[in-house]
Amino acid sequence: MPQIPGISQKGDDSLVITSFDAANAYSWKLNGAAIGKSSQSISVATEGNYTVEVTNKNGCTNVSEQFMYLKPSSAAATVAVSPSVIEALAGETVRIPLVITSSKNLTQATASDFTAEVSVEPSLLTPSNGISTINTSNRRIVTIDGVRKEGNDTLAVIEMKAGLGSIETSSIRINSLVFKSGKVQVATLDGEFHLKGICKDGGTRLYNSGPTLSLSMQPNPASDVLTMTITPAEAGLHRIALTNPLGEEIAVLYDDKISGTKEVSSPLIDIPAGLYFVVLQSPSEILVKRVMISK
């Protein structure tokens, strides 16, 4: 008996016989009917179950397992901010899930790696890692890269910090979501964020008219020790973290309650030279500043 052939897909529209032996004769079939092709590789345009029948010089035959071919354009997904309405108090962490609510043929299209761009109102929501940009339409842009996992409809969860802003609601727009591997038609459904606990007496008041949060650092660039002065806008827990340009936390420089101006000195002996971000989180705000470390 000849060896059972295998079928694999190459690119978007080619099928290839694996374990091919030129001494044998091959016949391609679609849904059980011969299509008049016998080469090792064929171009296909019709969806369905493909098989290959192999015949050796003695007239013995064998048949491959079925291979289901689907056009890449048949792969589709709808990705939504889910739940569609997310609420939090100022100072709380906001988690924004990007969820596949419906899909078709993602596995067949090998849809795995993706990149997404989400935008929000900049004074209301700030990324927890401090990494974002502001576009010409005054929207905060957060870009994420991820990998779709089989059996898990949640593509990513974006963590942000809610703060006092110029408005009390913000649309959460999925500007784009593109699968880098596989051709997938993606539709998106936006969401909305609502800031809770807003004082309405005498009209909505969002901005804090009292003291403002500030952070000064000396020296910058720094080498051995970084001295920081925190001027809080409110009493409570304040945390200072050092992150790299990718948003990865390198060290926690301070994490305690303060009620007045506080000076903190942090050793940098174990921190390699480079560009970093100092991220100060108060109960209701996030302040991010750049610092260079030189050795």
N, C-alpha and C positions, 0 to 999 in steps of 0.2 A: 504493500500500500504506500502511496506517496505521502509525504509529510503534510499534515493539515496546514494550509496557508493561513496567515494572519492578514488583517487589513488595518492600516493606520491612515490618518488624515495628514496631509501636508499642505500648509497654507489654508486659504479659504475654500478652494474648490478642486482639490486634487486628492485622490485616494491611491494608496500604494500597497502592493502585495509585499508582506514581509516573509522571510524564509523562501525567497524566490529561487527556483532552479530552472535554468534555461533549457534543460533537457526535457522538461515536462511541458504539457499544453495546458493553458489556462482559459477559463471562460467566465467573464463577469456577468452577474445577474442582478436585476433590480426587482425587488419584491417577488423573487422566484422565477422571473422571466429573463432569458438571455438577452443581452443588449448588443451583441456582436462585437465585443471588445475583448482582446486577449493579451494586451501588453501589461508590463509590471505596474505602470502608473497610468491613470486615466483622469481626465478632467470631467467633473460632474456638475450638472446644473439642476438636477431634479432631486428633491428630498425623498427619502425612503430608506428601506433596508437593503443594503448591498451585500452580496456574497460572492465568493470566487470558487469555482469548481476546478480542481486540478486533476489531470489525467497523465499517468506515466506511460512509458513506451510499451508496457505490457497490457495497457487498457484498463488498469485499475484506477479508481477515482476516489477522491475525497473532497469534502466541502468545508469551507471556513465557517466560523461563527458569523452571525449577522452583524453588520456594522450600520448603525443608524446615522445617516447624513442629514444634517440640517443646515440651511443657509445661515451664514453669520447674521444677515439682516433680520433673521427670525428671532434673535435674542433681544429681549426687552425687559426693562425694569422700571418701576416707579419707586422713587426714594423720597421719603417725607421726614419733616421734623415731627417726631411723634413722642409724646403727645403734642398736639398742635398749639396748645396754649400752656405756657410755663410761667409760674409765678414764684417770686422770692422777695424777701426783705432786703433792704440795703445792707451790704456786708456779707450776705450769704453766698455760698457757692451755687452756681447755676449749671446744671448738666443738660446739654442739648444733644439728644440722640438723633442720629441719622439712620433711618430704618427702611429696609426694603419692604414695602407694603404689598407689592405684587411683582411677579417676575415670570419670565419664560425663557427656557433654554440657556440659562446662564452657565451651567456646567458644560454643556456641549460647546459653547462659545469660548470656553476657558477664561471666563471673566473673573479675574482675581485682583491684581493690583489696580488701585484707583487713586485719583487725586480729586479733591473737592475744595470749592471756595465758598465760604459762607460770609454774609455781611450782616452787621447789626448797627444800631445807633451808638456812636462812639462814646457819648457821655454817660450812657446807662450800663453798658456791658464791656468788660475788659477781660482778655484771656488770662487765666490763672498763671500761665508761664510768661506773661508780659510780651509775647511776640505777636505783633500784628502791624498792619499799615492802615493809613487813612486815605481813601481815594478822593478824586476830584468832586464827587457827589456827597462828600462828608459822611461816608459810611466806613465803619471799621471792617477791614477785610482780614479774615482768618483762613489760612490755607493749610490743609491737612493731607497727608498721604497715608494710605492704609491698604489692607489686604482683606478681601472678602473671604470668610470662612464658611465652608459647607455646613449647613444645619444651623447657622446663626444669621438671622435677618438684620441684626444690628451691625451696621458697617463701622460706626465710630460714635464716640461720645465726647463732645467738646465741652471742656470745663471752663466756665467764665465766672467772674465776680460781679455781683450787682452793686451799683453805686448810685448816689444821688446824681441825677442828670437834668437835662433841660426839658425832658418830657418823661411821662410815667409809663409809656408803652413803646415797644420797638418791634418792628417786623424782623423775623429771622429768615433771611432769604438764602436759599441755596442757589447761588449765582451759576454754579456749574458743578457737574460731577461726571467725570470721564474715566472709563475703565481703560487702562493702558494696554492690557492684554485682552484680546477678543473684541469684536465689534458688537456693541450693545447700544440700542436706542434707549436713552434714559429720560424719563419725565420726572419732574420734581414738584413737591408740594411744600410750600413755605409754612412757617409757624409764626407765633407771636409771643413776646415776653411782656409780662405785666409786673410792675414794681408795686409791692404791697406796703401797707403801713404808712401811706402818705397823709400828711395833715391837710384837711380840707377847710378848716376854720379860716375865714377871711380870704378864701381862694387857695388853690393848690400851691404848695411851696415845695419845690424840689431842691433848689440850691441851698447849701448851708451858708447863711449870711454871717456866721461867726468866724472863728479862727480857721485857717486853712492848713492842711497837712503839708509839711515841707521836710526835705532831707538834704543836708549838705554833707559833702565828703572831702576829706583831705588826707594825704595828697592824692592827686589824680593826674598822671599815672601814679600808682602805688607799687611798693615792692615788698616790704616786710610786714607793715601794719597799715590798716585802713581805719581812720577815725571818722565816725559818722555822728552827726547831730540831728536828732529827730525832734521836730516841733509838732506835736499832735494837735489835731482839730477836735479830738474827743478823747476821753479817758477810756481805757480798755486794752485788750490784747493787741500788741503790735509785733509783727514778725518780719524779719529781714532775711531774705534768701539771696544767694549768689547763683546765677544761672549762666550757662554758656549760650552762644548765639542760636543753638537749636532748641532752647527752652528747657534743657535738662538741668535739674537742680544739682549744683556742685557742693554747696555748703549752706548751713543755716547760721547766720551771723548773730541773730538776736531773736528771742521768742519769749516775751514776757509782757506783763501789764505795765502801762505807764499812764500818768495823768498830767505830766508837765514835760518840759524840755529835757531830753535825755541824750547824753553823750555815750557812745559805744565804740570801743576799740577792738578790732578783730585781727588776729595774726593771719598772715598770708603765706607763711613759709612753705606750706604743702600745696599751694595753688600754683600750677604752671603759668608761665607768662602767656598773655593773650588778651582778647577782648571779652568782657563779661558784662552782665546786667545785674544791678542791685535792685531787687524787687521788695518794696516796702508795702506790707498789707496792714491796714488799720481795720477797725470793725466795719467801716463802710466804704473804704477807698483803697485803690492800689496806685502806687507811685513807682515808676520805673526809671532808673538812671543808668547810663553807661559808665563803666570804669575800665581803665587799662591797667593791667598788671605787668610790670616789667621786672626782670631779674638781672 
